[in-house]
Amino acid sequence: MLKKIIHILFLPCSEATLLMEKRNANSISPKENWKLSMHLKICKWCRAYKEKLEILDDILKRKLSREEKVEINDSEIQSFKDKMVKNLDI
């Protein structure tokens, strides 16, 4: 019950995942960063998403550093998003 209240007050999972993506792309505000860190302390699903995001980001950076062309089509991205949303449904 307490976790649900904190999710509502601090940050819902949908916004937390968006902030994680935004933080990887560029910086987020200190307030957003604080809310995200509070959310990650209580939400095991978003912590798991963060770990997967870091792994994918690392793979992409390594591939790009080798100057290999990485092609990801829109259907693959949408499929990944759908799987993550399905996993986030509690």
N, CA, C and O atoms as a GROMACS GRO file, in nm:
protein
  360
    1MET      N    1   0.082  -0.120   0.000
    1MET     CA    2   0.000   0.000   0.000
    1MET      C    3   0.087   0.126   0.000
    1MET      O    4   0.063   0.220  -0.076
    2LEU      N    5   0.189   0.126   0.086
    2LEU     CA    6   0.277   0.241   0.095
    2LEU      C    7   0.350   0.265  -0.038
    2LEU      O    8   0.368   0.380  -0.080
    3LYS      N    9   0.390   0.156  -0.102
    3LYS     CA   10   0.460   0.171  -0.231
    3LYS      C   11   0.369   0.234  -0.336
    3LYS      O   12   0.415   0.316  -0.416
    4LYS      N   13   0.242   0.197  -0.336
    4LYS     CA   14   0.149   0.255  -0.433
    4LYS      C   15   0.133   0.404  -0.410
    4LYS      O   16   0.130   0.483  -0.504
    5ILE      N   17   0.123   0.442  -0.283
    5ILE     CA   18   0.109   0.585  -0.250
    5ILE      C   19   0.233   0.661  -0.293
    5ILE      O   20   0.224   0.770  -0.350
    6ILE      N   21   0.349   0.604  -0.266
    6ILE     CA   22   0.474   0.669  -0.305
    6ILE      C   23   0.485   0.678  -0.457
    6ILE      O   24   0.533   0.778  -0.510
    7HIS      N   25   0.439   0.574  -0.527
    7HIS     CA   26   0.439   0.578  -0.674
    7HIS      C   27   0.356   0.697  -0.722
    7HIS      O   28   0.395   0.768  -0.815
    8ILE      N   29   0.242   0.716  -0.660
    8ILE     CA   30   0.152   0.824  -0.702
    8ILE      C   31   0.210   0.960  -0.665
    8ILE      O   32   0.207   1.053  -0.746
    9LEU      N   33   0.263   0.972  -0.544
    9LEU     CA   34   0.314   1.101  -0.498
    9LEU      C   35   0.445   1.141  -0.565
    9LEU      O   36   0.461   1.255  -0.608
   10PHE      N   37   0.538   1.047  -0.574
   10PHE     CA   38   0.668   1.080  -0.630
   10PHE      C   39   0.666   1.078  -0.782
   10PHE      O   40   0.688   1.180  -0.847
   11LEU      N   41   0.640   0.960  -0.836
   11LEU     CA   42   0.657   0.946  -0.980
   11LEU      C   43   0.599   0.812  -1.024
   11LEU      O   44   0.639   0.708  -0.972
   12PRO      N   45   0.505   0.811  -1.118
   12PRO     CA   46   0.456   0.683  -1.169
   12PRO      C   47   0.561   0.617  -1.259
   12PRO      O   48   0.651   0.684  -1.310
   13CYS      N   49   0.549   0.489  -1.277
   13CYS     CA   50   0.647   0.413  -1.358
   13CYS      C   51   0.659   0.467  -1.499
   13CYS      O   52   0.769   0.473  -1.555
   14SER      N   53   0.548   0.507  -1.558
   14SER     CA   54   0.553   0.557  -1.696
   14SER      C   55   0.641   0.680  -1.707
   14SER      O   56   0.715   0.695  -1.804
   15GLU      N   57   0.636   0.768  -1.608
   15GLU     CA   58   0.720   0.886  -1.610
   15GLU      C   59   0.865   0.852  -1.574
   15GLU      O   60   0.958   0.913  -1.625
   16ALA      N   61   0.882   0.754  -1.486
   16ALA     CA   62   1.017   0.714  -1.446
   16ALA      C   63   1.095   0.659  -1.566
   16ALA      O   64   1.211   0.694  -1.586
   17THR      N   65   1.031   0.576  -1.646
   17THR     CA   66   1.100   0.520  -1.762
   17THR      C   67   1.132   0.630  -1.863
   17THR      O   68   1.237   0.628  -1.926
   18LEU      N   69   1.041   0.724  -1.877
   18LEU     CA   70   1.066   0.837  -1.967
   18LEU      C   71   1.186   0.919  -1.919
   18LEU      O   72   1.269   0.961  -1.999
   19LEU      N   73   1.194   0.943  -1.789
   19LEU     CA   74   1.306   1.018  -1.734
   19LEU      C   75   1.439   0.943  -1.750
   19LEU      O   76   1.543   1.005  -1.772
   20MET      N   77   1.434   0.811  -1.739
   20MET     CA   78   1.556   0.732  -1.760
   20MET      C   79   1.607   0.750  -1.903
   20MET      O   80   1.726   0.767  -1.926
   21GLU      N   81   1.514   0.744  -1.997
   21GLU     CA   82   1.551   0.763  -2.138
   21GLU      C   83   1.603   0.905  -2.160
   21GLU      O   84   1.703   0.926  -2.229
   22LYS      N   85   1.535   1.001  -2.100
   22LYS     CA   86   1.574   1.141  -2.115
   22LYS      C   87   1.712   1.165  -2.053
   22LYS      O   88   1.793   1.239  -2.109
   23ARG      N   89   1.738   1.102  -1.939
   23ARG     CA   90   1.868   1.118  -1.873
   23ARG      C   91   1.980   1.059  -1.959
   23ARG      O   92   2.090   1.113  -1.961
   24ASN      N   93   1.952   0.951  -2.030
   24ASN     CA   94   2.054   0.894  -2.118
   24ASN      C   95   2.080   0.984  -2.238
   24ASN      O   96   2.193   0.993  -2.286
   25ALA      N   97   1.976   1.050  -2.286
   25ALA     CA   98   1.990   1.136  -2.403
   25ALA      C   99   2.058   1.269  -2.368
   25ALA      O  100   2.142   1.318  -2.443
   26ASN      N  101   2.020   1.326  -2.256
   26ASN     CA  102   2.080   1.452  -2.209
   26ASN      C  103   2.052   1.465  -2.059
   26ASN      O  104   2.001   1.372  -1.997
   27SER      N  105   2.085   1.576  -2.003
   27SER     CA  106   2.068   1.590  -1.858
   27SER      C  107   1.923   1.624  -1.823
   27SER      O  108   1.850   1.683  -1.901
   28ILE      N  109   1.886   1.584  -1.702
   28ILE     CA  110   1.755   1.618  -1.651
   28ILE      C  111   1.774   1.713  -1.532
   28ILE      O  112   1.884   1.726  -1.479
   29SER      N  113   1.668   1.778  -1.493
   29SER     CA  114   1.678   1.875  -1.383
   29SER      C  115   1.707   1.804  -1.251
   29SER      O  116   1.678   1.685  -1.237
   30PRO      N  117   1.763   1.875  -1.155
   30PRO     CA  118   1.789   1.814  -1.024
   30PRO      C  119   1.662   1.760  -0.957
   30PRO      O  120   1.666   1.656  -0.890
   31LYS      N  121   1.552   1.830  -0.975
   31LYS     CA  122   1.425   1.784  -0.918
   31LYS      C  123   1.382   1.652  -0.981
   31LYS      O  124   1.341   1.559  -0.911
   32GLU      N  125   1.392   1.644  -1.114
   32GLU     CA  126   1.356   1.520  -1.184
   32GLU      C  127   1.450   1.406  -1.143
   32GLU      O  128   1.406   1.292  -1.125
   33ASN      N  129   1.577   1.437  -1.129
   33ASN     CA  130   1.675   1.337  -1.090
   33ASN      C  131   1.643   1.284  -0.950
   33ASN      O  132   1.653   1.164  -0.925
   34TRP      N  133   1.606   1.373  -0.858
   34TRP     CA  134   1.571   1.333  -0.722
   34TRP      C  135   1.447   1.243  -0.723
   34TRP      O  136   1.445   1.138  -0.658
   35LYS      N  137   1.345   1.285  -0.796
   35LYS     CA  138   1.222   1.204  -0.804
   35LYS      C  139   1.252   1.065  -0.862
   35LYS      O  140   1.201   0.964  -0.814
   36LEU      N  141   1.334   1.063  -0.965
   36LEU     CA  142   1.369   0.936  -1.028
   36LEU      C  143   1.445   0.847  -0.930
   36LEU      O  144   1.417   0.727  -0.922
   37SER      N  145   1.540   0.902  -0.858
   37SER     CA  146   1.616   0.820  -0.764
   37SER      C  147   1.529   0.769  -0.651
   37SER      O  148   1.547   0.657  -0.605
   38MET      N  149   1.433   0.849  -0.605
   38MET     CA  150   1.339   0.802  -0.502
   38MET      C  151   1.253   0.688  -0.557
   38MET      O  152   1.229   0.588  -0.489
   39HIS      N  153   1.209   0.704  -0.680
   39HIS     CA  154   1.126   0.601  -0.742
   39HIS      C  155   1.205   0.470  -0.757
   39HIS      O  156   1.153   0.362  -0.729
   40LEU      N  157   1.329   0.482  -0.801
   40LEU     CA  158   1.411   0.362  -0.823
   40LEU      C  159   1.441   0.288  -0.693
   40LEU      O  160   1.465   0.167  -0.694
   41LYS      N  161   1.440   0.359  -0.582
   41LYS     CA  162   1.464   0.294  -0.453
   41LYS      C  163   1.348   0.203  -0.413
   41LYS      O  164   1.368   0.106  -0.340
   42ILE      N  165   1.227   0.233  -0.460
   42ILE     CA  166   1.111   0.154  -0.418
   42ILE      C  167   1.056   0.061  -0.526
   42ILE      O  168   0.980  -0.031  -0.495
   43CYS      N  169   1.094   0.084  -0.651
   43CYS     CA  170   1.031   0.009  -0.761
   43CYS      C  171   1.130  -0.088  -0.825
   43CYS      O  172   1.222  -0.048  -0.897
   44LYS      N  173   1.111  -0.216  -0.798
   44LYS     CA  174   1.203  -0.316  -0.854
   44LYS      C  175   1.188  -0.329  -1.005
   44LYS      O  176   1.285  -0.364  -1.073
   45TRP      N  177   1.071  -0.301  -1.058
   45TRP     CA  178   1.049  -0.313  -1.203
   45TRP      C  179   1.126  -0.205  -1.277
   45TRP      O  180   1.186  -0.231  -1.382
   46CYS      N  181   1.125  -0.085  -1.224
   46CYS     CA  182   1.198   0.024  -1.290
   46CYS      C  183   1.348   0.008  -1.273
   46CYS      O  184   1.425   0.048  -1.361
   47ARG      N  185   1.392  -0.050  -1.162
   47ARG     CA  186   1.534  -0.080  -1.147
   47ARG      C  187   1.578  -0.182  -1.252
   47ARG      O  188   1.685  -0.170  -1.310
   48ALA      N  189   1.493  -0.282  -1.276
   48ALA     CA  190   1.523  -0.382  -1.379
   48ALA      C  191   1.527  -0.316  -1.517
   48ALA      O  192   1.614  -0.348  -1.599
   49TYR      N  193   1.433  -0.226  -1.543
   49TYR     CA  194   1.431  -0.154  -1.670
   49TYR      C  195   1.558  -0.073  -1.686
   49TYR      O  196   1.617  -0.070  -1.795
   50LYS      N  197   1.602  -0.007  -1.579
   50LYS     CA  198   1.724   0.074  -1.582
   50LYS      C  199   1.845  -0.011  -1.616
   50LYS      O  200   1.930   0.030  -1.695
   51GLU      N  201   1.853  -0.130  -1.557
   51GLU     CA  202   1.964  -0.220  -1.586
   51GLU      C  203   1.965  -0.261  -1.734
   51GLU      O  204   2.070  -0.260  -1.799
   52LYS      N  205   1.848  -0.295  -1.786
   52LYS     CA  206   1.838  -0.333  -1.928
   52LYS      C  207   1.874  -0.216  -2.018
   52LYS      O  208   1.942  -0.233  -2.119
   53LEU      N  209   1.830  -0.098  -1.980
   53LEU     CA  210   1.859   0.022  -2.057
   53LEU      C  211   2.010   0.048  -2.061
   53LEU      O  212   2.064   0.084  -2.166
   54GLU      N  213   2.077   0.030  -1.948
   54GLU     CA  214   2.221   0.050  -1.943
   54GLU      C  215   2.294  -0.053  -2.030
   54GLU      O  216   2.391  -0.020  -2.098
   55ILE      N  217   2.247  -0.177  -2.029
   55ILE     CA  218   2.307  -0.281  -2.113
   55ILE      C  219   2.291  -0.247  -2.260
   55ILE      O  220   2.387  -0.254  -2.338
   56LEU      N  221   2.170  -0.210  -2.298
   56LEU     CA  222   2.146  -0.174  -2.439
   56LEU      C  223   2.228  -0.053  -2.481
   56LEU      O  224   2.283  -0.049  -2.591
   57ASP      N  225   2.236   0.045  -2.393
   57ASP     CA  226   2.312   0.166  -2.422
   57ASP      C  227   2.460   0.133  -2.440
   57ASP      O  228   2.526   0.186  -2.530
   58ASP      N  229   2.511   0.046  -2.356
   58ASP     CA  230   2.650   0.004  -2.365
   58ASP      C  231   2.677  -0.069  -2.497
   58ASP      O  232   2.778  -0.045  -2.563
   59ILE      N  233   2.587  -0.158  -2.534
   59ILE     CA  234   2.602  -0.232  -2.660
   59ILE      C  235   2.602  -0.136  -2.779
   59ILE      O  236   2.686  -0.147  -2.868
   60LEU      N  237   2.509  -0.042  -2.778
   60LEU     CA  238   2.503   0.054  -2.888
   60LEU      C  239   2.628   0.141  -2.895
   60LEU      O  240   2.680   0.168  -3.004
   61LYS      N  241   2.678   0.184  -2.779
   61LYS     CA  242   2.800   0.266  -2.778
   61LYS      C  243   2.919   0.188  -2.832
   61LYS      O  244   3.000   0.243  -2.907
   62ARG      N  245   2.930   0.061  -2.793
   62ARG     CA  246   3.041  -0.020  -2.843
   62ARG      C  247   3.030  -0.039  -2.994
   62ARG      O  248   3.131  -0.031  -3.065
   63LYS      N  249   2.911  -0.064  -3.042
   63LYS     CA  250   2.893  -0.083  -3.186
   63LYS      C  251   2.925   0.046  -3.262
   63LYS      O  252   2.989   0.042  -3.366
   64LEU      N  253   2.880   0.158  -3.209
   64LEU     CA  254   2.906   0.284  -3.275
   64LEU      C  255   3.054   0.321  -3.270
   64LEU      O  256   3.106   0.382  -3.362
   65SER      N  257   3.120   0.283  -3.161
   65SER     CA  258   3.263   0.315  -3.151
   65SER      C  259   3.344   0.235  -3.251
   65SER      O  260   3.452   0.279  -3.293
   66ARG      N  261   3.295   0.120  -3.290
   66ARG     CA  262   3.362   0.040  -3.393
   66ARG      C  263   3.322   0.085  -3.532
   66ARG      O  264   3.363   0.026  -3.632
   67GLU      N  265   3.243   0.189  -3.536
   67GLU     CA  266   3.195   0.247  -3.661
   67GLU      C  267   3.116   0.149  -3.746
   67GLU      O  268   3.119   0.155  -3.869
   68GLU      N  269   3.048   0.061  -3.680
   68GLU     CA  270   2.959  -0.029  -3.753
   68GLU      C  271   2.824   0.040  -3.766
   68GLU      O  272   2.780   0.112  -3.676
   69LYS      N  273   2.762   0.019  -3.875
   69LYS     CA  274   2.630   0.077  -3.895
   69LYS      C  275   2.527  -0.009  -3.822
   69LYS      O  276   2.514  -0.129  -3.847
   70VAL      N  277   2.453   0.056  -3.732
   70VAL     CA  278   2.352  -0.014  -3.655
   70VAL      C  279   2.217   0.027  -3.711
   70VAL      O  280   2.181   0.145  -3.712
   71GLU      N  281   2.144  -0.071  -3.757
   71GLU     CA  282   2.012  -0.043  -3.811
   71GLU      C  283   1.906  -0.104  -3.721
   71GLU      O  284   1.900  -0.225  -3.702
   72ILE      N  285   1.825  -0.018  -3.666
   72ILE     CA  286   1.713  -0.063  -3.583
   72ILE      C  287   1.588  -0.004  -3.645
   72ILE      O  288   1.574   0.118  -3.657
   73ASN      N  289   1.499  -0.091  -3.686
   73ASN     CA  290   1.379  -0.039  -3.751
   73ASN      C  291   1.270  -0.007  -3.647
   73ASN      O  292   1.278  -0.048  -3.532
   74ASP      N  293   1.170   0.066  -3.692
   74ASP     CA  294   1.064   0.112  -3.602
   74ASP      C  295   0.986  -0.002  -3.539
   74ASP      O  296   0.941   0.010  -3.425
   75SER      N  297   0.970  -0.112  -3.610
   75SER     CA  298   0.893  -0.224  -3.555
   75SER      C  299   0.968  -0.289  -3.438
   75SER      O  300   0.906  -0.334  -3.342
   76GLU      N  301   1.102  -0.294  -3.446
   76GLU     CA  302   1.182  -0.348  -3.337
   76GLU      C  303   1.172  -0.259  -3.213
   76GLU      O  304   1.161  -0.308  -3.100
   77ILE      N  305   1.176  -0.129  -3.234
   77ILE     CA  306   1.163  -0.035  -3.123
   77ILE      C  307   1.026  -0.047  -3.059
   77ILE      O  308   1.016  -0.053  -2.936
   78GLN      N  309   0.921  -0.053  -3.139
   78GLN     CA  310   0.786  -0.064  -3.086
   78GLN      C  311   0.768  -0.196  -3.012
   78GLN      O  312   0.703  -0.200  -2.908
   79SER      N  313   0.823  -0.302  -3.065
   79SER     CA  314   0.816  -0.432  -2.999
   79SER      C  315   0.883  -0.428  -2.862
   79SER      O  316   0.829  -0.481  -2.765
   80PHE      N  317   0.999  -0.366  -2.855
   80PHE     CA  318   1.070  -0.351  -2.728
   80PHE      C  319   0.986  -0.271  -2.629
   80PHE      O  320   0.974  -0.309  -2.512
   81LYS      N  321   0.929  -0.159  -2.675
   81LYS     CA  322   0.846  -0.076  -2.588
   81LYS      C  323   0.724  -0.154  -2.537
   81LYS      O  324   0.690  -0.147  -2.419
   82ASP      N  325   0.661  -0.229  -2.626
   82ASP     CA  326   0.543  -0.308  -2.586
   82ASP      C  327   0.578  -0.411  -2.479
   82ASP      O  328   0.503  -0.431  -2.384
   83LYS      N  329   0.692  -0.476  -2.496
   83LYS     CA  330   0.736  -0.576  -2.397
   83LYS      C  331   0.762  -0.510  -2.262
   83LYS      O  332   0.727  -0.566  -2.158
   84MET      N  333   0.824  -0.393  -2.263
   84MET     CA  334   0.855  -0.324  -2.138
   84MET      C  335   0.726  -0.278  -2.069
   84MET      O  336   0.714  -0.290  -1.947
   85VAL      N  337   0.632  -0.226  -2.145
   85VAL     CA  338   0.504  -0.183  -2.087
   85VAL      C  339   0.432  -0.302  -2.027
   85VAL      O  340   0.374  -0.292  -1.919
   86LYS      N  341   0.435  -0.414  -2.098
   86LYS     CA  342   0.370  -0.535  -2.047
   86LYS      C  343   0.435  -0.579  -1.915
   86LYS      O  344   0.365  -0.618  -1.822
   87ASN      N  345   0.568  -0.572  -1.907
   87ASN     CA  346   0.638  -0.609  -1.784
   87ASN      C  347   0.614  -0.513  -1.671
   87ASN      O  348   0.621  -0.551  -1.555
   88LEU      N  349   0.585  -0.386  -1.704
   88LEU     CA  350   0.560  -0.285  -1.601
   88LEU      C  351   0.421  -0.296  -1.541
   88LEU      O  352   0.398  -0.250  -1.430
   89ASP      N  353   0.327  -0.356  -1.613
   89ASP     CA  354   0.193  -0.372  -1.560
   89ASP      C  355   0.199  -0.461  -1.438
   89ASP      O  356   0.235  -0.578  -1.447
   90ILE      N  357   0.162  -0.404  -1.326
   90ILE     CA  358   0.171  -0.476  -1.198
   90ILE      C  359   0.038  -0.538  -1.163
   90ILE      O  360   0.025  -0.603  -1.059
   0.00000   0.00000   0.00000
